């Protein structure tokens, strides 16, 4: 089926997908680590044989020309989110095709299963305004809150709640939150191409304050196809 949304060079998109029948696509730490590495490795024109480079630092691996730019990501047990920018013609489609195929092959072999892992073709929503693009940095990075407070968006959070949530987000290892909140460029930081996105956060304190504000004022943007 042809996708209704056409990706345009220079534009930003919220990409998301979940497991078929809402099943978990990450069952242990190894699964999360594999997908995180593939976020970097599949974003290039060169083919990758994972077993040949699995122990190398990401910045030492030649992956060819970058297909798309990644501004944020978050992995949850049964779905994932990406914020990407189209930088080459057809780049996002090629990137996600390589990513989902590579991970599905790994997952099925490891867990001795066959068939489709993801529920459908990946979903994409155009970030068609600066307000919405900025909002997506909060929405994507706040996803792990649902692990400790599933209904937090429907609740009025106390100061203690927000403090506990911020600690949880700071410790959550499967998103780009730590890259923004700490300012440290570790091996995972190679996934991001922050220079291709607006510089909304001048410092790590700006980012932390931004996230804390969204916890305080909740979610004013509705009806934009955000993943539940």
Secondary structure as UniProt FT lines:
FT   TURN            9..10
FT   STRAND          12..19
FT   HELIX           20..22
FT   HELIX           29..41
FT   HELIX           50..53
FT   TURN            54..55
FT   HELIX           58..60
FT   STRAND          68..76
FT   TURN            77..78
FT   STRAND          79..86
FT   TURN            89..90
FT   HELIX           91..110
FT   TURN            111..112
FT   STRAND          123..126
FT   HELIX           130..142
FT   TURN            143..144
FT   HELIX           145..148
FT   TURN            150..151
FT   HELIX           152..154
FT   HELIX           159..171
FT   HELIX           177..182
FT   HELIX           187..191
FT   HELIX           194..196
FT   HELIX           204..217
//
